[in-house]
C-alpha cells in the first residue's frame, strides 16, 4: 500500500460497477437462475454452454444488468475525482465486465462522459488484460505509467496481468486479496490525494 503520491501515473483506467457507480447485482440469484455453480465465474460458465442455452443465460444476465442500471448512482467522491483528473488532463478510460447496453445506460443516467469505454462485448473480460493493454497502447503510454482501479479480485488480477499499478477501492472491509494491489483506499478523497502530476 502506497502512502506517498504516485507521480509516475499518467493515465487511469477504472472499473465501473462498485467503483465509480453503485451496483446492486445479486450474483447469487443470477447463478441460481442460470444454474451456474458457485465456484465458477458466471461469464466463463456461460461461454461454455451450448449456443441455445448460452443465449438464454445471456438474456437472464442482461435483464438483471438493465434493472441494476436504472438505479445506479455515483459512489461518494467518485464524481469529484473524475472531474479533478479531467481538469488535470489525465486520460481516463473504463473497462467493465458489464454489457454494453447496461453500461451505456448507466453512463447516460449519471452524466459520466469518458472517451474510451470497453465492455465485455469489446474484449475478453477481466482478469484478461487485453483491454487494459489496448488502452495503454492507444494512449502511447508504457504500462508502468498506467493505473487500473477496481473493487474486486478480477480488477486487481487484470492490472497485475497487464503489469500496471493496481488500485483497490475497498469502502467497507479490506478483502483477503488486498495484498495483491499496489494501494488500497476506502474513499475517493484518499485516491485523489495519491495521484499527483
C-alpha positions in Angstrom: 0.0 0.0 0.0 1.4 3.4 -1.0 1.2 6.4 1.2 3.2 8.8 -0.9 1.8 10.5 -4.1 2.3 8.5 -7.2 3.8 10.9 -9.7 4.6 8.2 -12.3 0.9 7.7 -13.2 0.0 9.4 -16.5 -3.3 7.6 -17.3 -6.0 5.9 -15.3 -8.4 3.1 -16.2 -11.4 2.4 -14.0 -13.8 -0.4 -13.4 -17.4 0.8 -13.4 -19.8 -1.1 -11.1 -18.9 -0.8 -7.5 -16.0 1.5 -8.3 -17.4 4.7 -9.9 -21.1 3.8 -9.9 -23.2 1.8 -7.4 -24.4 -1.7 -8.3 -26.9 -4.0 -6.6 -26.5 -7.0 -8.8 -27.3 -10.2 -6.9 -24.9 -12.8 -8.3 -26.3 -15.5 -6.1 -29.7 -15.1 -7.7 -28.2 -14.9 -11.2 -26.2 -18.1 -10.6 -29.3 -19.9 -9.4 -31.3 -18.8 -12.5 -28.7 -19.9 -15.0 -27.6 -22.9 -12.9 -24.0 -21.7 -12.5 -22.0 -23.5 -9.8 -20.9 -21.1 -7.0 -17.2 -21.8 -7.7 -17.3 -20.9 -11.4 -17.1 -17.4 -12.9 -20.5 -16.5 -14.4 -19.2 -15.2 -17.8 -16.8 -18.2 -18.2 -19.7 -20.6 -17.3 -22.0 -19.0 -19.9 -19.2 -19.1 -22.6 -19.0 -22.9 -22.2 -22.7 -23.5 -22.7 -24.3 -24.8 -25.9 -25.4 -21.9 -28.2 -29.1 -22.0 -27.4 -28.6 -22.3 -23.6 -26.0 -19.6 -23.8 -28.4 -17.2 -25.4 -31.0 -17.8 -22.7 -28.4 -17.4 -19.9 -27.1 -14.1 -21.5 -30.7 -12.8 -21.6 -31.1 -13.6 -17.9 -27.9 -11.7 -17.0 -28.8 -8.8 -19.3 -32.2 -8.4 -17.6 -30.5 -8.2 -14.2 -27.9 -5.7 -15.5 -30.6 -3.4 -17.1 -32.6 -3.4 -13.9 -29.5 -2.5 -12.0 -28.7 0.2 -14.4 -31.9 2.0 -13.6 -30.9 2.7 -10.0 -27.1 3.3 -10.3 -25.7 6.4 -8.7 -22.2 7.9 -8.3 -20.2 6.4 -5.5 -19.3 9.0 -2.9 -16.4 11.1 -4.1 -16.0 9.4 -7.4 -17.6 12.2 -9.5 -15.3 14.8 -7.9 -12.3 12.5 -8.5 -13.1 12.1 -12.2 -13.6 15.9 -12.5 -10.3 16.5 -10.9 -8.5 14.1 -13.2 -10.1 15.7 -16.3 -9.1 19.2 -15.1 -5.5 17.9 -14.8 -5.8 16.4 -18.3 -5.1 12.9 -17.2 -6.5 10.4 -19.7 -9.4 8.3 -18.3 -11.0 5.1 -19.6 -13.4 2.5 -18.3 -13.1 -1.3 -18.6 -16.1 -3.3 -17.3 -17.4 -6.8 -17.4 -20.9 -5.4 -17.8 -22.8 -5.4 -21.1 -22.5 -2.5 -23.4 -26.3 -1.9 -23.2 -26.4 -1.6 -19.4 -23.1 0.3 -19.3 -24.2 3.0 -21.7 -27.5 3.3 -19.8 -25.5 3.8 -16.5 -23.2 6.4 -18.1 -26.0 8.4 -19.6 -28.1 8.4 -16.4 -25.2 9.6 -14.4 -23.8 12.0 -17.0 -20.5 10.2 -16.8 -18.6 11.1 -20.0 -15.4 9.1 -20.8 -13.8 8.9 -24.3 -12.9 5.2 -24.0 -15.3 2.6 -22.6 -14.7 -1.2 -23.1 -17.3 -3.7 -22.2 -17.4 -7.5 -22.4 -18.6 -7.3 -26.0 -15.5 -5.4 -27.0 -12.7 -7.5 -25.4 -12.2 -10.7 -23.3 -13.5 -9.9 -19.8 -11.2 -9.3 -16.8 -8.9 -10.7 -15.5 -7.8 -10.9 -19.1 -5.5 -7.9 -19.6 -6.1 -7.3 -23.3 -8.5 -4.3 -22.9 -6.1 -2.6 -20.5 -3.1 -3.2 -22.8 -5.0 -1.8 -25.8 -5.9 1.4 -23.9 -2.3 1.9 -22.8 -1.1 1.4 -26.4 -3.8 3.8 -27.7 -2.6 6.4 -25.2 1.0 5.9 -26.2 1.9 5.2 -22.5 4.1 2.4 -21.1 2.1 0.2 -18.8 4.2 1.3 -15.9 2.6 4.7 -16.2 -1.0 3.5 -16.2 -3.1 2.5 -13.2 -6.2 0.3 -13.2 -8.7 1.0 -10.3 -11.4 -1.5 -9.3 -13.2 -3.0 -6.3 -12.9 -6.8 -7.0 -10.3 -9.5 -7.4 -10.7 -9.7 -11.2 -9.8 -6.0 -11.3 -6.6 -6.4 -9.4 -5.7 -9.6 -11.4 -6.2 -7.7 -14.7 -4.0 -4.9 -13.5 -1.3 -7.3 -12.4 -1.6 -9.3 -15.7 -1.0 -6.0 -17.6 1.9 -5.0 -15.4 0.0 -1.9 -14.4 -0.4 -0.2 -11.0 -3.4 -1.9 -9.3 -5.6 0.3 -7.1 -8.2 -1.4 -4.9 -11.3 0.6 -3.8 -12.5 -1.1 -0.6 -15.1 1.0 1.1 -16.0 -1.4 3.8 -13.9 -4.5 4.7 -10.5 -4.9 3.2 -10.7 -8.3 1.3 -8.1 -11.1 1.7 -6.7 -10.4 -1.8 -5.8 -6.7 -0.9 -2.1 -7.6 -0.7 -2.2 -8.1 -4.5 -2.9 -4.4 -5.0 -0.3 -1.7 -5.0 -2.6 0.6 -3.0 -5.9 0.3 -1.2 -8.3 3.2 -0.4 -11.8 3.4 1.1 -12.8 6.8 -0.1 -12.0 8.7 -3.3 -10.6 11.6 -1.2 -7.7 9.3 -0.5 -7.4 8.4 -4.2 -7.1 12.0 -5.5 -4.5 12.7 -2.8 -2.3 9.9 -4.2 -2.3 10.8 -7.8 0.0 13.8 -8.5 1.1 15.1 -11.8 
